[in-house]
Amino acid sequence: MTPILKSDILKNGRAVTEQLERILSRYKGERGDLIPLLQEVQTRFGYLPEEAMQGVAKFLRLSESIVYGVSTFYAQFKFTPTGKHTIKVCRGTACHVRGVTRILEEVEKQLGIKPGGTTPDLEYSLESIACFGSCALSPVMVVDETVYGRMTHEKVREILKR
């Protein structure tokens, strides 16, 4: 499935409706479809647009508050557009001891956003993660799916320039 361009979502509300109709057509409309539907909507748009959540609620004959309640319970669901690239910084004990706070501050400075934020151009999103389990490489930063270990200020600047 080809993701819809974020610029299309922001410029054209019909893009959400059209894509949602395609997604919903593959489901029977049963309550058990809620989480798989939310996952597919997020995969398609990169987040859960309000219009799509309303459409899912109507399709499943559930109240919007139930759909919203389920989607807010799980940390995997996002409610604002995310960046093309996701940067995750580990805040686990080993990373903390080895200076990840300064690494996170450098990432924030370079991107101009805090954890949970997305750059205005939708290029980057920044997340702070409890632990990656890569303690031997601490401090650790992950860009998209690439793990970078033994991070320094210089490495942060080099990686973000690419």
C-alpha positions, -999 to 999 in steps of 0.1 A, spaced: 0 0 0 15 34 -10 12 60 17 -7 91 8 15 122 8 11 143 40 8 174 19 -22 159 2 -38 153 36 -33 189 47 -44 205 14 -73 183 5 -97 168 31 -112 146 4 -80 127 3 -88 114 38 -123 104 29 -113 86 -4 -85 67 13 -107 58 43 -134 44 20 -108 21 4 -96 9 38 -131 3 52 -141 -17 21 -118 -45 32 -136 -49 66 -169 -63 77 -177 -36 102 -174 -57 134 -162 -44 167 -131 -66 166 -120 -46 135 -114 -15 156 -77 -19 163 -67 -33 129 -86 -5 113 -69 22 134 -35 6 126 -42 5 89 -55 41 89 -23 52 107 -1 33 83 -18 50 54 -18 86 68 11 85 93 -13 94 121 -51 92 129 -68 122 113 -100 133 132 -121 128 101 -108 92 97 -116 84 134 -151 97 130 -155 75 99 -142 44 117 -167 51 145 -196 54 121 -185 23 101 -183 1 133 -214 17 148 -194 28 179 -194 61 196 -166 84 188 -156 84 225 -151 46 224 -128 49 193 -110 78 208 -106 60 242 -91 29 225 -68 49 203 -55 70 233 -49 39 254 -23 26 230 10 46 227 14 34 191 -13 58 178 -5 93 169 -30 122 165 -9 147 147 10 143 114 44 127 119 76 135 101 90 117 71 118 106 94 115 96 130 143 102 155 142 82 187 165 89 216 169 63 243 164 76 279 172 42 296 195 40 326 227 31 307 221 59 282 213 83 310 245 75 328 265 80 296 251 115 288 220 110 267 205 142 282 231 163 263 225 142 232 188 149 233 194 186 239 216 187 208 189 169 187 163 194 201 186 223 192 193 210 156 156 203 149 140 231 169 115 206 185 110 187 217 102 150 221 67 144 208 71 172 183 74 173 145 92 199 125 69 224 106 81 210 72 70 175 84 105 162 78 113 150 113 95 138 144 114 134 177 106 108 203 121 99 237 120 62 244 124 44 277 149 18 265 160 2 233 178 -26 249 211 -16 232 229 -7 265 263 -17 253 260 10 226 248 38 249 239 65 244 217 54 215 197 73 189 176 56 162 168 74 129 140 56 111 153 20 115 190 27 118 206 24 152 234 48 161 255 40 192 280 58 213 265 91 203 282 124 207 273 160 198 294 158 166 277 125 156 243 141 161 252 170 138 267 146 111 237 123 111 212 151 109 231 168 80 225 136 59 
